Amino acid sequence: MTRRVCSIDDNGSGGGGGGGGTRSSSARSKPNQNGRIKVESIPMRPIRMKNQENSPLDSRCILVVGTSGTGKTTLLNIFTGANEVTGSGAQGVTSETVVVPDSIHSNYPQWIDNPGWSDPGGKSDSHVFKDLLKTMQDLGIYNLQAVIWCVTPQPRMDANLQAQARFIHEFTEENEKKKIWNNVIIVSKGKVHKNLEEDCQGARTAATSLWVHAQPICLGWELATPEIVQGTEPKLRREILRIYTEEEIRGAMEVAIDSLPPPIQVFEQVVFANQKCLSCGQTGDPRLMEDKCHRGKKQGHTGTLEQRFSKKEVGVAVAGGAVGVGALTAISIATGGAEALAALPIFVAPSSILAGHRFFNTSSTNPPPCGPVRINDMRWNCCGQPEVGGKGCTDMCDLCDKIWGEGPGCVLIRNPDRGLQGQMNTYEVHVKNHDLVQNEVPHNNKKTKSIVSSEATAIL
């Protein structure tokens, strides 16, 4: 397999030019503080754009992702001339998704920075991923020019690298799967092994576990201090120690980005993926759906249990019986005989039966109303079926008793990562997939797939 490794020349400048853009002076320019776009993190809200005239957007972007503390924001600042806040340790500093225009290169895409993955004090990795996709969807950014995957030097694949590789794999729609890896640049922060490929081997193995032909570009360096630059021979510093100045880092990144194939499509430019889960009712792009759904389906009732005979029916029966008894009594007195009273049971029995039935009738879960005598003949007011022996009339969730196909879901369908576990006191996991179908809604008098965002809010 051919490995792609980019380098810089002895002058610290990038080679070739490609279609990615042109370089201006290597001096860093301080960006306009209003020239950045911030996006509210999950729960997803309308995006607020600052100074849009100074921050032109196109449909391309460069995503910078990776574990907190691996130099994501530092690299963004070096390449774009931005001045985002950076940290010096493993704890993440970036707390929201930020879209930053490139103020150094005239034709390069904007960059998107985000809270790091695997941050002990940060949000869920899944929420970070969904927030990124939602940002791109809302801003009309349909294409990925590059994914900059920042890692620490690691020769072996671990669970964190596997999880991050899966998220990168999901940045593209189904028909674009696997192509994403041709547009990935792995950047290793620091130097542990003599060979750069060894420092990137863990991340590369995670990529090839998803697509055997994945060939992400590999870069790696430590950021030079003025003392190191002054006291070290340039070739030794770059080639052996792998310590780069900001200008050299920018040049190496330019070479790598210019060598990439055309941008990868994240969303269809006219039609977004629009599906619906038949279990919990979430709609939109499946990648933006919350990992919550209903557990299982059962037959149940949406109504409540009621007496089989209403108070009105019992009242009518009692009133009718009273009228009958009065009439028979009048006849008996008028005729002077008691024969008419023999018909009394005919008038008294219905009202007595209905009143007695209502008095002794109760739900199977309630205690008897009077001693051991009870009748279980309650009826569901939604369908009229009896409580005992009847069948359900509505599909419902077997855990939360909500109507099947209506949210919110009651169980996690993916095992939560560490960030999500820290946000919840209790949770239940039932591993399954959303029951997805294509969601079509009428638009302009014809059926078209429409842009519908997931209405699910973040878990907690």
C-alpha positions in Angstrom: 0.0 0.0 0.0 1.3 3.4 -0.9 1.7 5.8 2.1 1.2 9.5 1.6 3.6 11.6 3.6 4.0 15.3 2.9 7.2 17.3 3.7 8.6 20.8 3.2 11.7 21.9 1.5 14.8 23.3 3.1 13.4 26.9 2.9 10.3 25.9 5.0 7.9 26.6 2.1 5.2 24.5 0.6 5.7 23.0 -2.8 3.5 23.3 -5.8 0.3 25.1 -5.9 -2.7 23.0 -7.0 -6.2 24.2 -7.0 -6.5 24.8 -3.3 -5.5 28.4 -3.3 -2.6 30.9 -3.2 -0.4 31.9 -0.4 0.2 35.4 0.8 3.0 36.7 3.0 4.0 34.3 5.7 3.5 36.9 8.4 0.5 36.3 10.5 -2.2 38.9 10.3 -4.5 39.5 13.3 -8.1 38.7 12.3 -11.1 41.0 12.8 -12.7 39.7 16.0 -16.1 40.0 14.2 -14.8 37.9 11.4 -15.7 34.6 13.0 -19.0 32.7 13.2 -20.0 31.0 16.4 -22.6 28.3 16.5 -24.6 27.4 19.6 -23.8 23.9 20.8 -26.4 21.3 21.4 -29.3 21.8 22.1 -29.3 23.0 18.5 -30.6 26.5 18.1 -30.7 29.0 15.2 -27.2 30.0 14.1 -26.1 33.6 14.7 -23.5 35.0 12.3 -21.4 37.9 13.1 -20.1 40.4 10.4 -21.2 38.2 7.5 -19.9 40.7 5.0 -16.3 40.2 6.3 -16.7 36.4 6.4 -17.9 35.2 3.1 -19.1 31.6 3.2 -18.9 29.0 0.4 -20.0 25.4 0.3 -16.6 24.1 1.2 -14.9 23.8 4.6 -11.9 22.2 6.3 -12.8 20.4 9.5 -10.3 20.1 12.3 -11.1 17.3 14.8 -9.4 15.2 17.4 -8.8 14.6 21.0 -8.7 17.7 23.3 -5.2 19.0 23.8 -3.8 17.8 20.4 -3.3 21.3 19.0 -6.4 21.6 16.9 -7.0 25.3 17.6 -3.3 26.2 17.5 -3.1 24.7 14.0 -6.2 26.6 12.9 -4.7 29.8 14.1 -1.4 29.2 12.4 -2.9 28.4 9.0 -5.8 30.9 8.9 -4.3 33.8 10.9 -7.1 33.6 13.5 -6.7 34.3 17.1 -8.8 31.7 18.8 -8.1 30.9 22.5 -5.8 27.9 22.9 -4.7 25.8 25.9 -1.5 24.3 27.1 -2.7 21.0 28.6 -4.9 18.0 27.8 -8.0 19.8 29.0 -10.0 21.3 26.1 -10.5 25.1 25.7 -12.8 25.3 22.7 -16.4 24.9 24.1 -18.5 25.5 21.0 -18.4 24.9 17.3 -16.7 27.9 15.6 -16.5 28.7 11.9 -13.4 30.7 11.0 -12.6 32.2 7.6 -9.1 32.0 6.3 -7.6 35.5 6.4 -4.2 34.5 5.0 -5.1 32.4 1.9 -7.5 34.1 -0.6 -9.1 30.9 -2.1 -8.9 28.4 0.7 -12.1 27.2 2.4 -13.2 28.3 5.9 -12.2 26.1 8.8 -14.5 24.6 11.5 -13.2 24.1 15.0 -15.1 22.3 17.7 -14.9 20.9 21.2 -12.4 18.1 21.3 -13.3 14.4 21.5 -12.5 12.3 24.5 -12.4 15.4 26.7 -12.8 14.2 30.4 -14.6 17.5 31.3 -16.4 18.0 27.9 -19.6 17.1 26.3 -20.4 13.8 24.7 -18.4 12.9 21.6 -21.7 12.0 19.8 -23.0 15.5 20.5 -19.8 17.1 19.2 -20.2 15.1 16.0 -23.9 16.0 15.6 -23.2 19.7 16.4 -20.6 19.7 13.6 -23.0 18.3 11.1 -25.8 20.6 12.2 -23.5 23.6 11.7 -22.6 22.5 8.2 -26.2 21.9 7.3 -27.5 25.2 8.7 -24.8 27.2 7.0 -25.2 25.4 3.6 -21.7 23.9 3.8 -22.1 20.8 1.6 -18.6 19.8 0.8 -15.5 18.8 2.8 -12.2 19.9 1.3 -10.3 18.2 4.1 -10.6 16.7 7.6 -7.6 17.5 9.7 -7.4 14.7 12.3 -5.1 15.9 15.2 -3.7 13.0 17.3 -0.9 12.3 19.7 2.0 10.0 18.5 0.7 6.5 18.9 1.8 3.4 17.1 -1.2 1.3 18.2 -4.9 1.7 17.7 -6.9 2.2 20.8 -10.7 2.6 21.6 -10.5 6.4 21.3 -8.9 6.3 17.9 -11.4 3.7 16.7 -14.4 5.9 17.9 -13.0 9.0 16.2 -12.4 7.1 13.0 -16.0 6.0 13.0 -17.2 9.6 13.4 -15.0 10.7 10.5 -16.4 7.8 8.4 -19.9 9.1 9.1 -19.2 12.7 7.8 -20.3 11.6 4.3 -23.6 10.2 3.1 -23.9 6.5 2.2 -23.1 7.0 -1.5 -19.9 8.8 -0.6 -18.7 6.4 2.0 -15.0 5.5 2.0 -14.0 8.5 -0.2 -13.6 10.6 2.9 -10.3 8.9 3.7 -8.6 10.3 0.6 -9.3 13.8 2.1 -8.0 13.1 5.6 -4.8 14.6 6.9 -3.5 13.1 10.2 -1.4 15.6 12.2 0.6 14.1 15.0 1.5 16.6 17.8 5.0 15.9 18.9 7.6 13.3 18.2 8.0 9.9 19.9 9.4 7.6 17.3 12.1 8.2 14.8 9.8 7.5 11.9 6.8 9.7 11.3 4.7 6.8 10.1 5.1 5.1 13.4 3.7 8.1 15.2 0.6 8.1 13.0 0.3 4.3 12.8 -2.4 4.0 15.4 -4.7 6.5 13.6 -4.0 4.9 10.2 -4.9 1.5 11.5 -8.2 2.9 12.8 -8.9 4.3 9.3 -8.0 1.0 7.5 -10.2 -0.9 9.9 -13.2 0.9 8.3 -11.8 1.0 4.7 -8.9 -1.2 3.9 -7.7 1.1 1.1 -7.7 4.3 3.3 -4.6 6.4 2.7 -4.7 9.5 4.8 -1.8 11.9 4.6 0.5 11.9 7.6 2.1 15.0 9.1 3.7 15.6 12.4 5.8 18.1 14.3 6.5 20.0 17.5 6.1 23.8 17.5 9.5 25.5 17.6 10.4 28.0 20.2 12.7 31.0 19.4 15.5 29.4 21.5 15.4 26.2 19.5 15.3 28.0 16.2 18.4 30.1 17.1 20.4 27.2 18.6 19.7 24.4 16.1 20.7 23.8 12.5 17.6 24.1 10.3 17.9 20.7 8.5 18.5 18.8 11.8 15.7 20.6 13.5 13.2 19.8 10.7 14.2 16.4 9.5 15.5 14.7 12.6 13.9 16.5 15.5 10.7 17.4 13.6 10.4 20.8 15.2 8.8 23.3 12.9 8.2 27.1 12.9 4.8 28.4 12.3 5.7 29.3 8.7 7.0 25.8 8.1 3.8 24.3 9.5 1.7 26.5 7.3 3.8 25.5 4.3 3.5 21.8 5.0 -0.2 22.1 5.4 -0.5 24.0 2.1 1.3 21.2 0.3 -0.9 18.6 1.9 -4.2 20.4 1.2 -3.2 21.2 -2.4 -2.5 17.5 -3.0 -6.0 16.4 -2.0 -8.6 15.2 -4.5 -11.8 17.3 -5.0 -14.0 18.0 -2.0 -16.2 15.2 -0.6 -20.0 15.8 -0.5 -21.4 15.8 3.0 -24.9 16.7 2.1 -26.6 16.7 -1.3 -26.6 20.4 -2.2 -30.3 20.5 -3.2 -31.8 17.7 -1.2 -30.8 16.7 2.3 -31.2 13.2 3.6 -34.7 13.1 5.1 -35.8 10.0 6.8 -38.1 9.1 9.7 -37.9 6.6 12.5 -41.1 4.7 12.7 -40.4 3.8 16.4 -39.7 7.2 17.9 -40.8 9.7 15.2 -37.5 11.5 14.8 -37.1 13.0 11.3 -34.3 14.4 9.2 -30.7 13.2 8.5 -30.1 10.0 10.5 -26.7 11.3 11.5 -28.4 14.1 13.3 -30.9 12.0 15.2 -30.4 11.5 18.9 -29.4 8.0 20.0 -32.7 7.6 21.8 -35.6 5.5 20.8 -38.5 3.4 22.2 -37.5 0.0 23.4 -40.2 -2.5 22.1 -43.7 -2.5 20.7 -46.8 -3.8 22.5 -50.5 -3.4 22.1 -52.1 -1.0 24.6 -54.7 1.6 25.2 -54.5 5.4 25.1 -57.7 5.9 27.1 -58.6 5.2 30.7 -60.8 2.6 32.4 -64.4 3.4 33.0 -67.5 1.7 34.4 -69.3 -0.4 31.9 -72.6 1.3 32.9 -72.5 5.1 33.2 -74.2 7.0 36.0 -76.7 8.2 33.4 -77.6 4.7 32.4 -78.0 3.6 36.0 -80.0 6.8 36.8 -82.4 6.1 33.9 -82.8 2.5 35.0 -83.6 3.6 38.6 -86.0 6.3 37.5 -87.7 3.8 35.2 -88.0 1.3 38.0 -89.4 3.9 40.4 -92.0 4.9 37.8 -93.0 1.2 37.3 -93.2 0.6 41.1 -95.4 3.7 41.5 -97.7 2.6 38.7 -98.1 -0.9 40.0 -98.8 0.4 43.5 -101.5 2.8 42.2 -103.1 -0.1 40.3 -103.0 -2.3 43.3 -104.7 0.3 45.4 -107.3 1.2 42.8 -108.3 -2.5 42.2 -108.0 -3.5 45.8 -106.0 -6.5 44.9 -102.3 -7.4 45.3 -101.9 -9.3 42.0 -100.4 -6.3 40.3 -97.5 -6.3 42.8 -96.3 -9.6 41.3 -94.8 -7.6 38.4 -92.6 -5.5 40.7 -89.4 -7.6 40.0 -89.7 -6.7 36.3 -89.3 -3.0 37.1 -86.9 -3.3 40.1 -84.4 -5.9 38.7 -82.8 -3.8 35.9 -82.1 -0.8 38.1 -80.8 -3.1 40.9 -78.6 -5.1 38.6 -77.0 -1.9 37.0 -76.6 -0.2 40.3 -75.1 -3.3 41.9 -72.8 -3.9 38.9 -71.5 -0.3 39.1 -71.0 -0.5 42.9 -69.0 -3.8 42.9 -67.3 -3.3 39.5 -63.6 -2.1 39.8 -60.3 -2.4 38.1 -58.3 -5.6 38.4 -55.5 -3.7 40.1 -57.8 -2.1 42.8 -59.0 -3.7 46.0 -62.7 -4.9 46.2 -65.1 -2.0 47.1 -67.0 -4.0 49.7 -65.6 -7.1 51.4 -64.6 -10.0 49.1 -67.3 -9.2 46.5 -66.0 -7.7 43.3 -66.7 -7.5 39.6 -63.9 -6.9 37.0 -65.8 -5.6 34.0 -64.2 -2.1 33.4 -64.1 -0.9 29.9 -61.5 1.2 28.0 -63.0 4.5 26.9 -60.7 4.7 23.8 -62.1 1.5 22.2 -64.8 0.1 24.5 -62.9 -3.2 25.0 -63.0 -4.9 28.4 -60.0 -4.6 30.7 -59.8 -8.4 31.3 -59.7 -10.5 28.2 -59.6 -7.7 25.7 -56.9 -6.8 23.2 -55.0 -3.5 22.8 -56.1 -1.0 20.3 -52.9 1.0 19.8 -49.2 0.3 19.2 -47.3 1.5 22.3 -43.8 1.4 23.8 -43.5 -1.5 26.3 -41.4 0.6 28.6 -42.7 4.2 28.7 -46.3 3.5 27.4 -46.0 6.3 24.8 -47.6 5.8 21.4 -45.3 4.0 19.1 -43.8 6.4 16.5 -44.1 9.4 18.8 -41.2 10.8 20.9 -39.2 11.3 22.9 -37.5 8.0 23.1 -37.0 6.3 26.5 -33.8 4.3 26.0 -30.4 4.8 24.6 -29.8 2.7 21.5 -26.0 3.1 21.7 -23.7 2.6 24.6 -22.9 6.1 25.9 -19.4 7.5 25.9 -17.7 8.9 29.0 -18.9 12.4 28.3 -22.5 11.4 28.1 -22.3 9.1 31.1 -21.3 12.1 33.2 -24.4 14.0 32.2 -26.9 11.3 33.3 -27.8 9.8 36.7 -29.6 6.8 35.3 -30.2 5.4 31.9 -31.1 2.2 30.1 -29.4 0.9 27.0 -31.2 -1.2 24.5 -28.9 -1.7 21.4 -30.8 -1.3 18.2 -31.0 0.8 15.1 -33.6 3.4 14.3 -36.4 2.0 12.1 -35.9 4.3 9.2 -38.0 5.0 6.1 -37.8 7.7 3.6 -39.8 10.7 4.8 -41.6 12.4 1.9 -43.8 15.5 2.4 -45.8 17.5 -0.1 -44.1 20.6 -1.4 -45.3 22.8 -4.3 -48.1 20.3 -5.0 -45.7 17.4 -5.5 -43.9 14.9 -3.4 -40.3 15.9 -2.8 -37.7 15.1 -0.2 -37.5 18.2 2.0 -35.0 19.5 4.4 -36.2 18.6 7.8 -33.9 18.8 10.8 -34.1 16.5 13.7 -36.3 18.0 16.4 -34.7 15.9 19.1 -32.9 17.8 21.8 -29.8 16.7 23.5 -30.0 14.0 26.1 -30.4 16.0 29.3 
